[in-house]
Amino acid sequence: MEQIGAYEAKTHLAGLLDRVTQGESFLLTRHGQVVALLTQPSGRERRPTEEVIRELQRFSEGIRLDGISLRSLIEEGRK
């Protein structure tokens, strides 16, 4: 497992997060001492996009606005 200093991790955090999403893990160090582990949460699985879309469609099937416009709901939320 690759060790990365805290300063370097801070400087390149976006790139490290991209690599973590690809399955890599990193030990973060401060002054040569390991202080943290940067890895994906346990139990996190990437689900196929199509599956998530179908689930959202099933969820929204019973939801009705009963004549209320979406615009009026958005405006109400901005107050």
Order of alpha helices (4+ residues) and beta strands (2+ residues): beta-alpha-alpha-beta-beta-alpha-alpha
